[in-house]
């Protein structure tokens, strides 16, 4: 029997990477080691308290197994969050940042198990943008993970935060709410 992996999230900073992210966005870069190093230490300490539970919960609700023992989380001064490489912007509220990290980790677990993801069920959503289609399964897994980690009230608050983002994210949440997160997961993931 293969031992299940519970990854370790390592919070990282690279001024070279941060500079490249700023250049990509056309933003001016100012080095900020004095700010980012203590921020990362605080983020790592708080994440370490919940990280194992997040990884195990996500695996349990999705039925997917983690394939990589380490996931680097690159912190930059300013950026949109994205999943690969896992990159997050500095934010004053670490609590809300955890939901962002969890969202990006859902993308990671899906990619790590891409052979088990069925594409056919999502074809019925071809009228939606690619961004919406890509987030239907992500949001289904995210919904179930957040429910397990927090509660229904807090999960609804996290979901409402998506209203300020692109309508594509909201449309994915609407599909999840209409069809049910557990139904989408069961339909889209091979046993």
Phi, psi and omega in degrees: 000133181280133179288134178289142179265132166247106185296165172247128176269125180249117179280126187233159171219138174222120179294330178296313179296314179301317178299318181293321178297318178297317180297318179301323181271354182073027182255151177288138180256131173234123179303145185215039182308319183296336180266316189283325182296311176294326177300312180297320179297318179294317179297315181298316181299315180290320179297319182302335178288332184242347189306310181302318180296320179298309182298316181293318180297314180299318178296316181297311185288333182267336186078010181257151180252144176288138182254339184246134182281341182227135174235117177279136178244106183273122178263131176233163183293320189207124178181167165280150176288147171211165196269329185219111353292144182305114186227130180226148176276156174293137177222148181293329183259104181293329181301310178292332178293328178299321178297322178296314178299316180299317177304311181293329176293328175300316176304317181298312182294326177294313180296319180296342180237033187303331180292342181261001182266123178276130180272331186304314182301330182278351180296335180291353180255024183301336179291341179274161178294163177301320180300315178297310181302319181294337184260357179295307178291321178303311182290328177296312179293318179300315180304309182293324178294312181296321178301318180290321184282323185244246175200180183296319181298311181293324177299317178298322178297315178300316181296321179298331178299336180288343180299333181277350179268189179305146176301337179297320178293318180298319180298322178296318177296322179299319178297316180298316180295322182288314188266342180092126183301315181297322178296317180295315179300313181298323182284328189261349183243123178291139178284000000 
